[in-house]
Amino acid sequence: MIETKNIAARRETKTLQVASSISKMKEIAESLRRQNLTIGFVPTMGCLHGGHLRLIKKSLEFCDRTVVSIFVNPTQFGRDEDLDSYPRQLEDDIEKLEATAADILFHPGAEEMYPQNYKTHVQVQDISEYLCGKNRDGFFIGVATVVLKLFNIVRPHRAFFGEKDWQQLAVIEAMVEDLNLDVAVVRVPLVREPDGLAMSSRNRYLSPQQRQTALSLSRSLREARDNIRRGTTSAKVISDAIQRCLLEKEGCEIDYIAICDPESFRAKEQIRGRTLIAIAAKVGVARLIDNCIVEENECSE
Amino acid sequence: MIETKNIAARRETKTLQVASSISKMKEIAESLRRQNLTIGFVPTMGCLHGGHLRLIKKSLEFCDRTVVSIFVNPTQFGRDEDLDSYPRQLEDDIEKLEATAADILFHPGAEEMYPQNYKTHVQVQDISEYLCGKNRDGFFIGVATVVLKLFNIVRPHRAFFGEKDWQQLAVIEAMVEDLNLDVAVVRVPLVREPDGLAMSSRNRYLSPQQRQTALSLSRSLREARDNIRRGTTSAKVISDAIQRCLLEKEGCEIDYIAICDPESFRAKEQIRGRTLIAIAAKVGVARLIDNCIVEENECSE
C-alpha cells in the first residue's frame, strides 16, 4: 500500500477539507477507512513552518490521504508558560496547507477536546521524568493525552513527528506500544533555518539580537560534535563546553544540557555508542530546544 | 445492524475460537471489521459465573460476534490483595463458554500484556478517588489501563459490563468519552444467587458459615430500600442501619458504606433523587461489594 504519490499532480486538483468538530473528523476518518485509503497524520499546534511542511511532505509521500491537525493544546502548557500568547494564525496556516497537497485540516475547539467534566489522563512513566519533563510539570501527560485523543479521532495508519522533539517522540512511541495502538509512528529529522536555528513556532518571539543569542544552541551542538569527532569522550568536558558556548552571549538562560542514552534518557558519563545531546534554554520569552545524535568518533544529526 | 440472534441455533454450529496472543486477536478483530461484523466484548478475569454469562448473553443478542477475554490483570490488585490466589480455571471456563454461543476467547499472558519495559497508565481522576478507589491504591488506574488496552486489541463496537462494579462502569464510561473511543459501553444489571448474594468469583472463598455472614450485604441493602420506601430520607439513619445489619453476624469487616450520587459519587446527606447505596466489606479473605440504586419513595435495583 506504500507508494510515492505524484504530489504536484494532486495539488492541482485538490481542495483542503476542513473539519472543525470531532464528529466531522470521525466521519471523514470512517469514510477513508471504508475506502481502504491509508491515513497519514501530522499533529501540530499551528503556526506552520518548514519543519511541519517536511512532516506533511513525508505523509503525502507514504499515505493516500494526509490529515493535519492544528490544536494549541492547553494541557501541555505550564501555569507560567505561553499558552495565551502562543502564536495562532489559522488563515495563514490554511494558505500554507493549500500550497502543500494536504487533504484534511482538523482544528477542534478546546471546549470540545476538554469539556468541563474532563477527567482522563495518560502518563508514560520513567522517560517522562527526564529533560523536558523535569522542569515542566505535567507536560508529557498533556502531550500523551492529546495525542491519544487525536489518534482515536483521526485513526491514522501512520503519524509523523519531528525529531526536534526527541523526547516527545520517545514518549509517544512508548504509549503506542504499551497501549497496543495500530499506528506506525514515523520519525522525521529536525529541520533548520539557513543560519542553523532549529525551526520552531516560538522562533518568532526572538528579536534580531535574541536570534543571534539563540544561534548558540545549534553552534554549541556543532562544536560538541566536532570535539567528539576529535576524540573527546568525557560527557562533562562536552557539557562544560556547551555551557560556555551558550553563556557567551548575554540573555541565554539554560534549562538543561543533557548527554544521555537516546532511548532511556539516562545520563552518560562517557560518550560511548549512540548518544543524545539535548539542550533546552530560554532566550527572552522563547523556550528553545535543540538536539543531535552522536556516536563515538562519528556523528549524524 | 442490531438484531436478535437465534443463539440456540448458533450454539449448534459454532466452535469457540481461542486467541492467546495479542497479534492473533488483532488479526481476528481486523478480519471481523473487514466483514462489517459487529464485535461485542465481555472482559473478565475468568472463573466465570452467572453474572458473566448474563453479559455474554446480552452481547450475543446485540452483536454479530462475541469476544470474551480472560485475563487476571495484575495491575488492579494491591500489594496485600489476592492476585496469586485469585481463582483460575481456564478449562472449566472454556467449557462454560462453549455452552454459551460465544465466538472468541482472548486470553493473553501477563508478560505480553505488560512486558518488562511497560510504562503507560491511564488515570480517570475525581470519580476514581471515592469508594473502591479510596482504599485500593492504583486500583482504577489498573482497571482503566487494561480496559483501554483490551479495547485497542479487540476493537469492539460494544462492550458489556455488570452494574455490580458500578464505580468501575463509571470510570470506563468517563474514559471512553474523554479519550473519544468508538465503543458503546453497555450496562447490564447485577445478578444474584438465589439466596441474594451478588455473584462474584470471590464468593468461592467463603466457607458455609462465612456465606451466611456475607448475605448481610444484600440483606442490608434490601432493608435500606424498604426504609427509604417507608419515608426515611436521612443518609445517616440508613447508613447506621446498614452498619448494624453488617455487624450483626461475626466476621464482617466493613470497608465502606456509601450513600452518594450515582455519577459523581459525592456523598449525600439526604436521599433525594437517584441515589447509589454501595457497600464493600471483607468476609474472611473475600472482599465483597454490592450496591443498589434507590429513588425517594421508590427503588429499583
Chai-1 contact restraints between the chains, C-beta under 6 A:
chainA,res_idxA,chainB,res_idxB,connection_type,confidence,min_distance_angstrom,max_distance_angstrom,comment,restraint_id
A,Y118,B,D178,contact,1.0,0.0,6.0,A-B,restraint_1
A,K119,B,V124,contact,1.0,0.0,6.0,A-B,restraint_2
A,K119,B,Q125,contact,1.0,0.0,6.0,A-B,restraint_3
A,K119,B,D126,contact,1.0,0.0,6.0,A-B,restraint_4
A,K119,B,A174,contact,1.0,0.0,6.0,A-B,restraint_5
A,K119,B,D178,contact,1.0,0.0,6.0,A-B,restraint_6
A,T120,B,V124,contact,1.0,0.0,6.0,A-B,restraint_7
A,T120,B,M175,contact,1.0,0.0,6.0,A-B,restraint_8
A,T120,B,D178,contact,1.0,0.0,6.0,A-B,restraint_9
A,T120,B,L179,contact,1.0,0.0,6.0,A-B,restraint_10
A,H121,B,Q123,contact,1.0,0.0,6.0,A-B,restraint_11
A,V122,B,V122,contact,1.0,0.0,6.0,A-B,restraint_12
A,Q123,B,H121,contact,1.0,0.0,6.0,A-B,restraint_13
A,V124,B,K119,contact,1.0,0.0,6.0,A-B,restraint_14
A,V124,B,T120,contact,1.0,0.0,6.0,A-B,restraint_15
A,Q125,B,K119,contact,1.0,0.0,6.0,A-B,restraint_16
A,D126,B,K119,contact,1.0,0.0,6.0,A-B,restraint_17
A,K149,B,L179,contact,1.0,0.0,6.0,A-B,restraint_18
A,K149,B,N180,contact,1.0,0.0,6.0,A-B,restraint_19
A,N152,B,L179,contact,1.0,0.0,6.0,A-B,restraint_20
A,N152,B,N180,contact,1.0,0.0,6.0,A-B,restraint_21
A,N152,B,L181,contact,1.0,0.0,6.0,A-B,restraint_22
A,I153,B,N180,contact,1.0,0.0,6.0,A-B,restraint_23
A,A174,B,K119,contact,1.0,0.0,6.0,A-B,restraint_24
A,M175,B,T120,contact,1.0,0.0,6.0,A-B,restraint_25
A,D178,B,Y118,contact,1.0,0.0,6.0,A-B,restraint_26
A,D178,B,K119,contact,1.0,0.0,6.0,A-B,restraint_27
A,D178,B,T120,contact,1.0,0.0,6.0,A-B,restraint_28
A,L179,B,T120,contact,1.0,0.0,6.0,A-B,restraint_29
A,L179,B,K149,contact,1.0,0.0,6.0,A-B,restraint_30
A,L179,B,N152,contact,1.0,0.0,6.0,A-B,restraint_31
A,N180,B,K149,contact,1.0,0.0,6.0,A-B,restraint_32
A,N180,B,N152,contact,1.0,0.0,6.0,A-B,restraint_33
A,N180,B,I153,contact,1.0,0.0,6.0,A-B,restraint_34
A,L181,B,N152,contact,1.0,0.0,6.0,A-B,restraint_35
